[in-house]
Amino acid sequence: MPETVFPSAKSGMHPILGLLGCLAVLASAFCFYFSTVVIRWSREAVDIDSAFFAFFRFLVGFIVVCAVMAFKRQGPAAKRVDLLIGRTIGNCVAVYCFYQAVRYTSLAEANILNMTYPIFVAILSWLLLRDQRDPMALAMVGVAVVGVWLILQPSRMGLSLNSLWGIGSGVSAAAAIVYLNLSRRHHDANTVLFYMFGLGAVLMFAFFHTRIFWPNATEWYYLALCGGSGIAGQFLITLGFRYVTAVEGGVISSTRILLAALLGPWLAWDPWLGPAGWTGALLLFGANVVLAARKRRRPAEINRGA
């Protein structure tokens, strides 16, 4: 799930830096996907609840942000606490729902449905942010809805409860991004991250403390591998967006949809997507690409990730 805002790459940049930026964003997409693979692998060896994985990710993120701010000798400067809290709650719900989707559905379905958040951002922006209304975005919403329906196998004629975890992660991530967009008008990126990770860890512990415990060596391994992959993905995407345009970064980030469809059967023993599922994944990917391209005219873009 996205965490900060970056400007587009500057014109006249050396081509090597642009290439490295693209590779960094692509690597971040794989890291975000790999963190979910770790959760799937852990089911065979340990019993760790989704809430514990989410709590550990927020805790590690908070430690890293504190270290960065200490190095820069910078402290958090909250001006609109309501926006920071809204961002935190949205992100907490998104991460928890996403990890629940990983636990109860296939990795492909969980990751693809989580990547519907740009579509829900378009809907929320139309409803809440008048200066960001875009008729083309609504058209892409229709395309994405068809794609999601195909991914969820239309022969079922309805959604299973487990599929709703994935859709819930997309909806809540979209709400978190809208709050992020508003928060970044008043706060620097590190302040947003400080409160999101810090308050996120507190909220996850407050609501799910009965599922959080002192892990043994094997449990530490899976928690560290999952949390480390997520944080590595965040740093890679932070680095990459310095050297690519917002459109390039948005399109490359959306390749997680294709990564999930391609690698799931190999890394997590997922069933192969059928023709309908692949058609849906490509429609959703295409809708995300169009939405990223439509943002070219904006001065700043919202970063992607899980």
C-alpha positions in Angstrom: 0.0 0.0 0.0 1.3 3.4 -1.0 3.0 5.6 1.5 4.4 8.8 0.0 4.3 11.2 -2.9 7.0 11.9 -5.5 7.5 14.3 -8.3 8.0 13.1 -11.9 11.5 12.5 -13.2 13.3 15.7 -14.5 13.9 16.1 -18.1 17.5 15.8 -19.4 18.3 13.0 -16.9 21.0 10.5 -17.9 19.5 7.4 -19.5 21.3 5.1 -17.1 19.5 6.7 -14.1 16.2 6.3 -15.9 16.9 2.6 -16.5 18.0 2.1 -12.9 14.8 3.9 -11.8 12.6 1.6 -13.9 14.5 -1.5 -12.5 14.0 -0.2 -8.9 10.3 0.2 -9.4 10.0 -3.2 -11.0 12.0 -4.7 -8.1 9.7 -3.0 -5.6 6.6 -4.7 -7.3 8.3 -8.0 -6.9 9.2 -7.3 -3.2 5.6 -6.4 -2.4 4.5 -9.6 -4.2 7.1 -11.7 -2.5 6.0 -10.5 1.0 2.7 -12.2 0.3 4.4 -15.4 -1.0 6.2 -15.6 2.4 2.8 -15.5 4.2 1.6 -18.4 2.0 4.8 -20.3 2.7 4.4 -19.7 6.5 1.1 -21.6 6.6 3.1 -24.9 6.1 5.4 -24.3 9.0 4.0 -21.9 11.6 0.7 -20.5 12.9 0.9 -16.7 12.5 -2.2 -14.6 12.2 -2.5 -12.0 9.4 -2.8 -9.3 12.1 0.6 -10.3 13.5 2.2 -10.0 10.0 0.6 -6.5 9.6 1.7 -5.4 13.1 5.3 -6.5 12.5 5.4 -4.6 9.2 4.2 -1.4 10.8 6.6 -1.9 13.7 9.6 -2.4 11.4 8.5 0.5 9.3 8.3 2.7 12.3 11.8 1.8 13.4 13.2 2.4 10.0 11.5 5.8 9.7 12.7 6.8 13.1 16.2 5.9 12.1 16.0 8.0 8.9 14.6 11.0 10.8 17.3 10.7 13.4 20.0 10.6 10.7 18.5 13.7 9.1 18.0 15.3 12.6 14.3 15.8 11.7 11.3 15.5 13.9 7.6 14.9 12.9 5.6 18.1 12.4 1.9 17.3 12.5 -0.4 20.1 11.3 -3.6 18.2 10.4 -3.8 15.3 12.9 -7.2 14.3 11.5 -5.8 13.6 8.1 -2.9 11.6 9.5 -5.3 9.5 11.5 -7.5 8.9 8.5 -4.5 7.9 6.5 -3.4 5.5 9.3 -6.8 3.8 9.7 -7.2 3.4 6.0 -3.8 1.8 5.6 -4.3 -0.5 8.6 -7.5 -1.8 7.2 -6.0 -2.2 3.8 -3.0 -4.2 4.9 -5.0 -6.4 7.2 -7.6 -7.1 4.5 -4.9 -7.8 2.0 -3.1 -10.3 4.2 -6.4 -12.0 5.0 -7.0 -12.3 1.2 -3.6 -13.9 0.9 -4.5 -16.3 3.6 -7.9 -17.4 2.3 -7.7 -17.0 -1.5 -5.0 -17.5 -4.1 -2.0 -15.2 -4.3 -3.0 -14.1 -7.8 -6.6 -13.2 -6.7 -5.4 -11.4 -3.6 -2.7 -9.3 -5.4 -4.9 -8.5 -8.4 -7.8 -7.4 -6.3 -5.6 -5.3 -4.1 -4.4 -3.6 -7.3 -7.9 -2.4 -7.9 -7.2 0.6 -5.6 -6.4 3.0 -8.4 -10.0 2.3 -9.7 -11.5 3.1 -6.3 -9.3 6.2 -6.0 -10.9 7.4 -9.3 -14.3 6.8 -7.8 -13.5 8.5 -4.5 -11.8 11.4 -6.2 -14.9 12.0 -8.4 -17.1 12.0 -5.3 -14.9 14.0 -2.9 -12.3 16.0 -4.9 -14.1 18.2 -7.5 -10.8 19.4 -9.0 -9.8 15.9 -9.9 -12.9 14.7 -11.7 -12.1 12.9 -15.0 -14.8 11.3 -17.2 -12.2 9.0 -18.7 -11.4 7.7 -15.3 -15.0 6.6 -14.8 -14.9 4.8 -18.2 -11.8 2.9 -16.9 -13.8 2.0 -13.8 -16.2 0.2 -16.0 -13.4 -1.7 -17.8 -11.9 -2.6 -14.4 -15.2 -3.9 -13.1 -15.5 -6.2 -16.0 -11.9 -7.4 -15.4 -12.5 -8.1 -11.7 -15.7 -10.0 -12.5 -13.7 -12.2 -14.9 -11.0 -12.8 -12.4 -13.6 -13.9 -9.8 -14.9 -16.5 -12.3 -18.3 -15.4 -13.5 -19.6 -18.9 -13.5 -20.0 -18.5 -9.7 -22.6 -15.8 -10.3 -21.6 -14.0 -7.1 -18.7 -13.2 -4.8 -17.5 -15.5 -2.1 -16.8 -14.0 1.4 -13.1 -14.7 1.0 -13.0 -12.7 -2.3 -14.4 -9.7 -0.3 -11.1 -9.5 1.6 -9.3 -8.6 -1.6 -11.9 -6.1 -2.7 -11.9 -4.6 0.8 -8.2 -4.1 0.6 -8.6 -2.2 -2.6 -11.4 0.0 -1.3 -9.6 0.8 2.0 -6.3 1.4 0.2 -8.0 3.9 -2.0 -9.4 5.7 1.0 -5.9 5.8 2.5 -4.5 7.3 -0.7 -7.1 10.0 -0.8 -6.2 10.9 2.8 -2.5 10.7 1.7 -3.2 13.2 -1.1 -4.8 15.6 1.4 -2.1 15.0 4.1 0.8 15.8 1.7 -0.6 19.3 1.3 0.3 19.9 4.9 3.0 17.5 5.8 6.4 16.2 4.6 6.7 12.5 3.6 8.6 11.4 6.7 5.9 12.9 9.0 3.2 11.0 7.2 5.2 7.8 7.4 6.1 8.4 11.1 2.4 8.6 12.1 1.2 6.0 9.7 3.7 3.3 10.9 3.7 4.4 14.6 -0.1 4.8 15.0 -0.6 1.7 12.8 1.5 -0.5 15.1 -0.4 0.8 18.1 -3.8 0.2 16.5 -2.9 -3.3 15.3 -1.7 -4.2 18.8 -4.8 -2.6 20.5 -7.3 -4.6 18.4 -5.3 -7.8 17.9 -3.1 -8.1 20.9 -4.4 -11.6 21.7 -2.9 -12.8 18.3 0.5 -11.2 18.9 3.1 -13.1 20.9 6.9 -13.5 21.3 7.9 -15.6 18.3 10.3 -18.5 18.3 13.2 -18.7 15.8 11.1 -20.1 12.9 8.3 -17.5 13.4 10.9 -14.7 13.6 12.2 -15.9 10.2 8.9 -15.6 8.5 8.0 -12.4 10.2 11.3 -10.8 9.3 11.2 -12.1 5.7 7.7 -10.7 5.1 8.3 -7.4 6.9 11.7 -7.0 5.3 10.3 -7.6 1.8 7.6 -5.0 2.3 10.0 -2.4 3.7 12.6 -3.1 0.9 9.8 -2.6 -1.6 9.0 0.8 -0.1 12.6 1.9 -0.3 13.0 0.7 -3.8 9.9 2.5 -5.0 11.0 5.6 -3.2 14.4 5.4 -5.0 12.8 4.5 -8.4 10.3 7.3 -8.5 13.1 9.8 -8.3 14.4 8.8 -11.7 11.2 7.9 -13.7 8.2 9.8 -14.7 5.0 9.3 -12.8 3.4 7.5 -15.8 6.4 5.1 -16.1 6.3 4.4 -12.4 2.6 3.9 -12.3 2.6 1.5 -15.2 5.6 -0.5 -13.9 4.0 -0.7 -10.4 0.9 -2.2 -12.0 3.0 -5.1 -13.3 2.3 -6.7 -9.9 -1.0 -7.8 -11.5 0.9 -9.8 -14.1 3.6 -11.0 -11.7 0.8 -12.4 -9.5 -0.8 -14.2 -12.4 2.5 -15.6 -13.8 4.4 -16.5 -10.6 1.6 -17.8 -8.4 1.6 -21.4 -9.7 5.4 -21.6 -9.4 6.1 -19.9 -6.1 2.9 -20.7 -4.1 1.3 -23.6 -5.9 -1.7 -21.5 -7.0 -4.0 -22.8 -9.7 -3.3 -21.4 -13.1 -5.5 -18.5 -14.3 -7.9 -19.6 -17.0 -8.7 -17.6 -20.2 -11.3 -15.6 -18.3 -8.9 -14.8 -15.5 -6.1 -13.7 -17.8 -8.5 -11.5 -19.8 -9.7 -9.9 -16.5 -6.1 -9.4 -15.3 -5.1 -7.7 -18.6 -8.2 -5.5 -18.5 -7.4 -4.4 -15.0 -3.8 -3.8 -16.0 -4.9 -1.8 -19.0 -7.2 0.3 -16.9 -4.4 1.1 -14.4 -2.1 2.1 -17.3 -4.7 4.5 -18.7 -5.3 6.0 -15.2 -1.6 6.5 -14.7 -1.3 8.2 -18.1 -4.2 10.5 -17.3 -2.2 11.7 -14.2 0.6 13.1 -16.4 -0.9 16.6 -16.2 -0.8 16.6 -12.4 2.3 18.1 -10.6 2.7 15.2 -8.2 1.8 11.5 -8.2 0.8 9.0 -5.5 3.3 6.2 -5.1 2.1 2.6 -5.3 2.8 -0.6 -3.4 1.2 -3.1 -0.7 
